[in-house]
Amino acid sequence: MIKKHILTKGIAASVAMLFLFSCSNDIKQVQEITKEDNLPMDVQENLVLQYSDSSFVRLQLEAPLAESYTQLEDPQRKFPKGIEVFFFDSQGVQETRLKANQATNFINRRLWHATGDVVVVNKKGEQLNTEELYWDEKREKIYSEVFVKITTGKEIIMGEGFEADQSFDNYTISKVTGQIAIEDE
């Protein structure tokens, strides 16, 4: 009877050890699985991010959904349900607003890619409409290579390709395809 009891305890201990070693999480394996499946490492809902400098808010980002893919070779944060970004000057006054149906932030490159009904409005009330816009944080520039429409108080300018400072104060259109003067009533 003693041999059977020792044998049972030995088998139970072996099974327990097997479970302990088989249940360990190897970080590289987890990263490889999530990389292959393209699963987000982090998901946030109703996100509000604020970046400040010298006690002034410089940027506020709002998004209903944010998914972080930090395991990728080029780490990204995706906003599949859209974003709204407010840019502020050094005194905390709102300069520009950007809204898009979707966006991707390439974290290490400090590059943003906004798509789907992208609208940018500056403090003068000028509005940019396009389907695709890039924001280069390092250079503090926004740009697009596709059709853009800029509406000012005096005219509507359409073209292909565009570049501006991130406050959308100074801009150029690469290839103007149309210009319509707006008359006061």
C-alpha positions in Angstrom: 0.0 0.0 0.0 2.9 2.4 0.8 4.4 1.8 -2.7 1.1 2.6 -4.4 0.8 5.8 -2.3 4.4 6.9 -3.2 3.8 6.0 -6.8 0.6 8.1 -6.9 2.4 11.1 -5.3 5.2 10.7 -7.8 2.8 10.7 -10.8 0.9 13.7 -9.3 4.1 15.6 -8.8 5.3 14.8 -12.4 2.0 16.0 -13.9 2.1 19.2 -11.8 5.7 19.9 -12.9 4.6 19.3 -16.5 1.8 21.8 -16.2 4.1 24.4 -14.5 6.6 24.2 -17.3 4.2 24.0 -20.2 2.2 27.1 -19.0 5.1 29.5 -18.9 4.8 32.5 -21.3 7.9 33.0 -23.4 7.7 36.7 -24.4 9.2 36.1 -27.8 6.6 33.4 -28.5 3.8 35.7 -27.4 5.1 38.5 -29.6 5.5 36.1 -32.6 1.9 34.8 -32.2 0.5 38.3 -31.9 2.7 39.5 -34.8 1.4 36.7 -37.1 -2.2 37.2 -36.1 -1.9 41.0 -36.2 -3.6 41.4 -32.8 -3.3 44.6 -30.9 -1.2 44.5 -27.8 -3.4 47.2 -26.2 -6.9 48.5 -26.9 -8.3 51.7 -25.5 -11.9 53.1 -25.9 -12.9 56.8 -25.7 -9.3 57.9 -25.6 -8.4 61.5 -24.8 -4.6 62.3 -25.0 -3.1 65.6 -24.1 0.5 66.7 -24.8 1.7 69.7 -23.0 4.8 71.9 -23.0 5.6 74.6 -20.3 2.2 73.9 -18.6 0.3 74.7 -21.8 -1.6 72.0 -23.7 -0.1 71.8 -27.2 -2.2 69.0 -28.6 -5.3 67.1 -27.6 -6.3 63.9 -29.4 -9.7 62.3 -29.1 -10.6 58.9 -30.5 -13.4 56.4 -29.8 -11.0 53.5 -30.3 -7.2 53.1 -30.3 -5.3 49.9 -31.0 -1.6 49.6 -30.3 0.6 47.3 -32.4 3.9 47.7 -30.6 5.0 44.2 -31.5 5.4 45.1 -35.2 8.7 45.9 -36.8 7.3 49.4 -37.4 5.2 49.9 -34.2 1.9 51.6 -34.8 -1.2 52.9 -33.1 -4.4 52.7 -35.2 -7.5 54.6 -34.8 -10.1 52.7 -36.9 -13.1 54.7 -35.8 -11.5 58.1 -36.5 -9.8 60.9 -34.6 -10.1 64.5 -33.8 -7.0 66.5 -33.0 -6.8 70.0 -31.6 -3.5 71.9 -32.0 -2.7 74.8 -29.6 -0.1 77.6 -29.8 2.5 78.3 -27.2 -0.1 80.3 -25.1 -2.6 77.4 -25.2 -4.9 79.0 -27.8 -6.4 76.6 -30.3 -4.8 77.1 -33.7 -6.0 74.1 -35.8 -8.4 71.2 -35.8 -8.0 68.0 -37.7 -10.7 65.3 -38.1 -10.5 62.0 -40.0 -12.5 58.8 -40.3 -9.3 56.7 -39.7 -5.7 57.3 -38.7 -2.5 55.4 -38.1 0.4 56.7 -36.0 3.8 55.2 -37.0 5.3 55.7 -33.5 9.1 55.4 -34.1 8.9 57.6 -37.3 6.7 60.2 -35.6 4.5 60.1 -38.7 0.7 60.1 -38.9 -1.5 59.0 -41.8 -5.1 60.1 -41.7 -7.7 58.8 -44.3 -11.3 59.1 -45.1 -13.0 62.5 -45.2 -10.1 64.4 -43.7 -10.9 67.9 -42.6 -8.4 70.5 -41.3 -9.6 74.0 -40.1 -7.2 76.7 -39.1 -7.7 79.7 -36.8 -8.6 81.9 -39.8 -11.5 79.6 -40.7 -9.8 78.2 -43.8 -10.7 74.6 -44.4 -8.8 71.8 -46.1 -10.7 68.7 -47.4 -9.0 65.6 -48.7 -9.2 61.8 -48.5 -5.6 61.3 -47.3 -3.2 63.4 -45.2 0.2 62.9 -43.6 1.4 64.7 -40.5 5.2 64.7 -40.0 5.7 65.5 -36.3 9.5 66.0 -36.6 9.2 68.5 -39.5 5.9 70.0 -38.1 4.4 69.6 -41.6 1.2 68.3 -43.0 1.0 67.1 -46.6 -1.0 65.1 -49.2 -0.3 63.7 -52.7 -4.0 63.3 -53.6 -6.9 65.7 -54.5 -7.3 68.6 -52.0 -9.8 71.4 -51.7 -9.1 74.5 -49.7 -11.9 76.9 -48.9 -11.1 80.4 -47.7 -13.4 83.3 -47.1 -12.7 84.5 -50.7 -12.1 81.4 -52.8 -12.1 77.6 -53.3 -8.8 76.2 -54.6 -8.6 72.6 -55.8 -5.5 70.6 -56.7 -3.3 67.6 -56.5 -0.7 67.5 -53.8 -0.4 69.9 -50.9 2.1 70.9 -48.1 1.6 73.2 -45.1 3.0 73.9 -41.7 1.1 71.9 -39.0 -0.9 75.0 -38.0 -2.2 75.2 -41.7 -1.3 78.9 -41.9 1.2 78.7 -44.8 0.4 76.2 -47.6 1.2 75.4 -51.2 -0.7 73.3 -53.6 1.5 71.4 -56.0 -0.8 71.2 -59.0 -3.8 73.6 -59.0 -6.7 72.1 -61.0 -9.3 74.7 -60.2 -9.9 78.0 -58.5 -13.4 79.6 -57.8 -13.9 83.0 -56.4 -16.5 83.4 -53.7 -18.6 86.6 -53.9 -20.1 88.3 -51.0 -23.9 88.6 -51.1 
